[in-house]
Amino acid sequence: MRFAPGKMYYGWWILAGAILAQFTATSTGQMVSGVFLDPLVEELDIKVWQFAAAVSLATAFGAIAVVVIGPLVDNLGPRRLMLAGAMFCAFGLVGLSLQSTIVLFFLFQAISRALGVNLFSGLVINATLIKWFIVRRGWALAIGSAGVSLAGIITPIAMTGIVDNFGWRFGYLALAGAVLAIIIPVALVMRRQPEDMGLLPDGAHRSGDSGVAEERTRAALAADDLQTHTRRQAVVTPGFWLLTIGYGLNSIALGSVVLYAIPFATSVGFARSVAAAGLGINGVGNLTAKAIWGWGLQRFDARRLAGAAFSTSASGVLLMVVAGEAHNTLLLMIGFYLYGIGFGGSIPIGSFLWARYFGRRHIGAIRSVGQPITLVFSTVGPIATGFFYDFSGSYVEAFVILAFIYLLGAVVVNLSRVPSPVTLSSA
């Protein structure tokens, strides 16, 4: 299928699909787990750490699938992966609504997350956006991750209302229906890369127009080709490992704070509805920051922006702790807002850095090596936080530690350097 130069660039449809897909992936993953934690733990009579372990280990189990998914994104594109993901995710969510044991809870979490959400989450979506945009990549990644922000605004409040009024089992069924209703139509719109449709990234034309925008796109495309690394070339660079470890530290803190935000707030005396509103405020901060991070990615060193994003999240978490000690709702909401601003930058900045370091051609395959390591980090954090709570009866000290883990991640990312360019023939 080929489009004439005068028609609207198809990449904008890809971007719209990315927003909806990331909204759905986040809504069925990390953003909603905390809503289910207390009622499910109470009904099934399990420990908090067991809930966290089931969720985290199911995510880590997905690390095996990710190694295969990455190259498939490069070779097949997102459509078939997303369709399969919608089916597996919905099946797993329906299973979660019916199960009554920790073993089945883990099994259906694994199906929903590893075989489901993984196929329409950031790895697949951002790898696709990276192929469709080069000059406007910073803006595209920032806008595409607005779906994560919208999930933070809408999902905790909506799902808390559903779970509190109709029960956690109906909550999982509602999520299953939402996944099928959103992801299947979006998948039908998605395409692998502009070249498959006779297009170039950013809507540039192959011939004719020699304007400044066209020249910028061609120059950026040439630079991206020069920076192209294969998976084998990427994994031997220091930049690959520093990005992986830095974002792994970020995932420890991010996954833990999102999972325990509502339990933390209720444990220090705030109402469950206030805690859910706090997660909504986090989403507002996440969304309002997109313009800032998108603008910054077009102008500044992305490593410095990553450091700023991680540090802002750390400040928000520390302010949540202070708010809990003072029982100050306004401070709690400001803390959630700052946390959201940093959270909103970490995803697009990370995807931008990976593309800047290793090019777009094999980005899915390259990310599929780093992603499992990051998932291991994200598994450890929530389990350790759950253990800490079961042992001490408090989330406060754990949240302070998570804030400092954020800061350590900022330092590690800023130690990385862009790898030396390679020629296409060697790539």
N, C-alpha and C positions, 0 to 999 in steps of 0.2 A: 504494500500500500504506500503510495507516494502523494505528497501534498505539494500543491503549487506554492511558490514563494509568497503570494499575496494573502494566503490564508493565515489564520491565527496559528501561532507556533504550538504544536501538539504538546510540547513540554509543559505548558500551563495546565493541561489536563492531567499530566503525570503528577504535577505539584499538588493539584486539588485532591487527587487520589491518595497521595502521600499523607496529607493532613488527616483524611478520614481513617486511613489504615493505622496511623500512629495513635490516633484517638482510641481506636478499638483495641489495639494491642496493649496500650497502657491501662485502659479501663478494665481489661480482663486479667491483667498481671499485677504489678506491684502496687498500683494506685488503689486497688480494691481489697487487698488481702487484710488490711487492718480493720476494715468494716466487718469482716466475717470472724475475726479472731475471737473476741470475747464470747459472742453467743455460741459459736461452734465448740470452743474449748469447754464451755459450761455444759452443753448438752451431751457431748461425747465423753466428758470427764477425762480429758487429757491435759498434759502440762503445756504451758506456753511454749517452752523450748521444743516440744514435740511438733506442735503446729508449725513453728518456724523452721524446724528441720525438714518437715515434709515439703513445705513450700520451697525452701532453699535447695534441697537435694533434687527436687523435681526440676528446678531451674538448671542445676549443675548437670543433671542427666542430659539436658538439652545440649550441653557442650559437645557431646558425641555427634549429635545431629548437625550442629553448626559447621563442623569440619566438612561435611558433605554439602550442606546448603550453600556455602559461599561460592564454590566453583560453579554450582548450578545456576546461581544468579547471573554470573558472567556469561555462561553458555546458553541457557534457556530463557533467561529473563524472569520477571516476577509473576506472570499471570498464572501459570500452572501451579507454581509453588503456593500462591495465595489461595487458590481454590482448594487445594488439598489441606492447607492450614485451617481454613474456615471449617471444613468438615471434621477434622480431628479435634479442633478446639471446642466446637459445639458438642461433640460426643463426650469429651472429657468433662465439660461443664454439666451436662445432663447427669453423667455418672456421679459427679460431686454432690448433686442435689439428692441422690438416692442412697449414698453410702452411709455407713454408721460405724466404721472402724478406722483406726489410724492407718492400717495397711491399705485399705481401699482409698482412703483420702490421699495417700501418697501416690498410688497407682493412677488415679484419675487426674491428679495435679500434673503428673509426669506427661500423661497423654495430652492434656490441655495446653501445657506450656511447651514441652520439648517438641512434640510433633505438630502442635497447633499454632500457638502464638509466635513461635520462632519463624514460621513461614510467612508471616506478614508484619513482622516487627522491624526495628531499626536496621538490622543487618541487611535485609532484603530491600527495604524502602530507601535507605540512604545510599546504598550501593547503586541503586537505579538513578536517584537524583544526581549523583556525582557524574554519571555518564551523560546525563541530559544537559547539565550546566557546567560551564567552566568560568567564564568571566563573571557571571551572576551566581556563582556557586555559594558564596557566603549568604546571600539573601535567600537563595532557594532552600538551603539547609535550615536556616533560621525559620523561614515561613513554614516549611514542611514539618518542623518539630512543633509548630503551634498546636498540632493534634494532641501532643503530650500535655501541653498547657490546658487545653480545653478539657481533657480528661481530669486534670487536677481540679478544675473549677466545678465541673458538672457531676462527675462520677461519685466522689465521696458523699456529697449531700444527697444525690438521688438514691444511691444504693443504701445509705444509712436509713433513709425513709422507707425504702422497700423492705429491708431486712428487719427493721424494728416493727413494722406493721404487718408484714406477711411471713416473716421467718427467713432464715438463711437458705433453706432449701429452695424456696421460690426465687430468692435472689440469684442463685446460680442458674436457674431456668431462664430468668429474664436476660441474663448475660448471654446465654446460648442463643436465644432468639435474636439479640442485637448483633452478635457476630455474623450470623447468616445473612441478616438483612443488610448489613453494611459491606462486608468484605466481598461477597460474591459479585455485586455490581461493580465495585471498585476494581476487582481483579480483571474484569472484562475490558477495562479501559487501559490497563497498564501495558507498556511495551518495554523491551529490553534496552534499546539505545536509539538515538536519532538516526544513525546511519542505516538502520534496518528499514527506515521509512523514507530514505532518500534525503535526509536532513542532516544538518550539522548542529552541534551544541549551541545553546542560547538563541536558536532561530536564525543563525547566519545562513546566507545563501552560498551555494557552491560556486556560482559565477554571477557576473553582472554587476551587482552593487559593490562599489569599492569605497564605501563610506568609512568613517572612523570606527563605528561600531563593528562593521564587518572585519576590518583590519585587526581590531583588538581581539576578536574571537579567533581569527586565524592564528594570530601570534600566541594567544593563550593555548590553543590546541597544539601548536608546535612545541611549546614549552612543556605541556603535559605529556606529550609523546616522548620527549627527551627524558622526562623524569620517570617514565614507566619502569617499574620493577616487576619481575615475576615473583611468585611466592617464595621460591628458593632464594632469590637475591635479597628479598626484603628481610627475611628472618635472620640473616647474618649481620644486619646493621644494628648499631647501638640504638638508633632512633626507634626501631621497632620495639625493642624490649623496654626502653624508658617510657614510651607511650603506653605500652601494655601494662606495665607496673603502675604508672601514675594513674591511669584510668581504672585500674583494678582497685587501688586505694579509694578512689572516688566511689566505686561501686559498693565497697564495704559500707561506707557511710550512707550513701544514697539509699541503698536497699533497706538498711536498718532503720533509718529515720522514717521513710515512707511507711514501712510495715508497722512500726511501733508509735507513730505520731498520735493516733487516737488513743491507744492504751496509755501512752505517756501522759497525755493531757488529762485523761480521766483519773489516772493514779495520783496526780497532784491536786485534784479537787475540782477540775472543770467538768461541766456537764458533757455528755456524749455528743449532744447537738452542737455545742461550742467547739469541741474537738473536730467534728466533721466540717464545721464552718472554717476552722483554721486550715484544713487541707484545701478547702475551696479558695481561701485567700492565697495559699501557696500557688494554686493554679493561676490566680490573677497576676501575681508577681511573675510567674513563669511566662505568661502570655505578654504582659506589658513590656517585658525585657527583650522580646524578640527583635524589635526594631533597633534597639541599642546594640545587641550582639550582631545582628545582620549588618548594620552600618559599620561596626568595628571590624568585622572580618574582611571588609573590602579595603581597609585602610591600615590596620595594625598587625603586628606579629601575633599570630594566633596562640602561641605559647603563653604570651603575657596575658592574653584574654582568658585562657584556661585558668591561669593562676588567680586572676581576678574573680572568675566565676566560683572556683572552689573556695576562695577566701570569703566571698560573700555568703555562700551557703553555711560555712563554719560560723560566721557571725550570727546568722539567723538561728542556728541550733543553740548557740550559747545564750542568745537572748530568750529563747524558749525556756531554758533552764532557769534563768533569772526570773522570768514571768511566773514560773511554777512556784519558786520560793516566795515571791511577793504576792502570789495569787492575783496577778494583774492581767485582766483579759486583753487590754489594749496592747501591752507589751508582748503577749503571746501572739496576737495577730500580726504585729510588726515583725516578730521573729519568723513566723510562717511566710510573710511576704518577702523578707530578705532571702530566706532559704529558697523560695520559689524563683527569685531573680537569678540566683546562682545556678540552680537546677536548670533553668531555662537556657542558660548558656552552655552548660557542659556537653549536651548532646550535639548541637550543630558545630560547636568548636572542635569537638573530638573528631567528628566525621570530616571536617575541613582539614584538620591536621593530617589525618591518614591519607587523604587524597593529595595534599600538598607534598607529603614525603614520598609517596609511592605511585602517583598517577592514577588514572581512572580505569585503565584497561583491565587490570587483574585485581581490582580493589575487593571484590567479593571473596576471592580465594585468599587474599592476604588477611583480610579481617577475620576470616574463618579460623585462622591459626591463633590470632591474639584473643579472639572472643572467648574460647574455652577457658583460657587463663583468667580472664576478667570474671567469668562466671564462677570460677573456683573462689576468687576473692569475695564475690557477692554472696556466696553460700556461707562462708565462714562468719561474716559480720552478723547477720540476723540470728544465727544459731548461738553465737557467743553472747549476743545481747539478751536472748531468751534465757540462756543459762544464768547470766548475771542477775536477771530479774527474779528467776525462781530461787536463786540462792540468797539474794539480799532484800528482795521485796521492793526494789526501787529501780527506776530507769534513769535517774538523774546522773549518776556517775558515768554510766554507759554513754549517755548523750554527750557529756564533756569529752570523753575519750574519742568519740566519733568526730567531734569538731576538730580535734587535733589531727586525726587521720586525714581529714579533708586538706588541712594545711600541708601535711607531708606529701600528699598527692600533688599539690601545686608545685612544690619544690622539685619533685621528680620530673614532671612534665617539662619544667623550664630548664632542666639540665639536658634535654634532648636537642638534637641538631638535625637539620634537613640532610638526608643522605646525598652523596654526590650523584649527579645525573648519570644515566646509562644510555647507551645508544639502542635504537630499536633492534638492530641486528643482534645485540647481545642479550636483549630482553626476550 
